[in-house]
Amino acid sequence: MRVKCVGSGMRVVHYLDRVRLELGGVVRAVLDLAGALARAGDDVVVATFDATDVPDAWRAGGTGLPRVATLPTPALPGAWFARSQRGALREAVAGADVVHVHAMWTPSNAQVAAVARSMEIPYVLTPHGMLDDWSMAQRRAKKVLYLALAGRKMLRHAAAVHCTASAEAQQAGRWFNNRTEVAPVLFDLGPYRTLPGAGASERAFPMLERGAPVALFLSRLHEKKRPQALIEAASVLRDRGVDVMVAIAGSGEPALEASLRGLVERFGLADRVFLLGMVRGEEKVSLLERADVFVLPTSQENFGIALVEAMACATPVVTTKGVDIWPELAESGGATIIERADGAAVAGAIEGLLRDGARLRAMGDAARAWAL
């Protein structure tokens, strides 16, 4: 098999079913990786059936930019492509040197991998933490069945399985016997080299102008990320007399968003806990910079791009050992790693940082230096 190097004009086709930033870090990772490969001189195609958040410039095409192949929406229940739609998949990957398939439990991923095999095109699979122990414990029977029907074959025939941290590779390796490569998520530093200041976020969210310290959660709203622990922590901190505002940025299932609002109301925290919805662009970077501490009390993350984004803004982070790169975060000097993702533990970590301004500033400087 002929091997090319990055930047040598290699044709790479990335497949991700839906390019919607509200779905979280996988989408951000694919967009940053595709853009970087194209700038390096490769011919990059992003194939998807939902191109909602693909950059507008990519749609027109041009030198140094990825191109977009918009596929038909899968016609069969469970988001499987019908036999009549396989031609579109073949057309999307034709001529590729390598196909890069993202995520584990998307049914159409197995179909794209099968098409690549039939055309003798090597493919790489990135599970994005979906084979981690915590992830496998959720709806385990359904996942084991999918592995038996299609997943193991997809893993077995991949040219490589790409994990973003050594801890992820150790956990994922229990489910396949194949070549594994560990490489961190590519992170686009462009928006973070010159920070915009807090003004954009304070204009968008006037409650931040009050000047009180801000503990920020910015991520996809999902049960596994435990945003409720930060709301519980806000109640504990109020009762201890610690003046801090909590900002929760992101979107998720309507039922979860409603439950978070209900929790704010039940604890009587409407004057200090604010659900901001989806935040993007300069406002997002400004919000990360405005925050005094970034909190992600998650049960599982393979990488946690939002953590690195916060650190690039010189904002110290509080997170858990559920993040596969937690040892690297701890060694950076810009992170506090807690053992439990509950309100008391989160409150203790936040209070400890806010009561020691010199330490908070030093951690922020270390966080930014590490991220950059």
C-alpha angles and dihedrals in degrees: 000000000000112000125205130190127235110275095024095106095272114167110232124184116197116198120202118157098219127018099203117137091209087070091070144237099343090067092047091049093051093047093049093046094047092048094049094049091050092050088051090059104265125133102243128187125185109206116197142140093222113046096170097134101030106127112264092234091061092058091061092043128214145160113315094012131106119243126228127232108194111205128200116266109263108266100205128078114269092035095283120151114242120237089253089059097054090090090066090053092050091049092050095054099035112126095013121144089206138002118215114205118196128209131010113240101048104113094212090059090072089051093051089049090050091051090050091051092049089054092044092242115145116235136199122212123208111192092191092215095310092125093052116124094252092048093049091052090062113085087344097172092055092049094047089051091051090049090053094048102041115334101077092050090051090051095043095054098043115116084226140347109229118213123183097216138024090242090056092050091052092053098039092049090072088073103048143022105221143110110296126197123193118208127148123246111276107247122202106224094184098102092045106049092081109029119215098221128238096287098092093052094044091051091050093044109028093185087075091065089076087088098228117138113275128219107197133202111188116172144090108306105244134144092244092060091056102216086167088070089063091050089050088049090054089058091050092048093049090052089051091052095249111148107218135139120219119213119191112193123185142062135249144147111342091235092057093046089051091050091052091051089048090052091052090052094045092053093043093239102136091118094057110023118068129183104209102181123219113348121192144173122000092352089059094051090044091051091051089050093047092053118095092205133010116218127197108167091182130166092212141005126157092206113344105219091191089062092056091045090055092047091050085059091055091252116139115230136221116202144137141257086259086087109087093217094050093119091056091046091051092048091051091071090229101090140069114209116205125200097217129042096215133117096258094051093046091048091050092052093048094046092049092054097043093050092056108055095175092054091046092054093045091051090049091053091047092047093053094045090051094047094047 
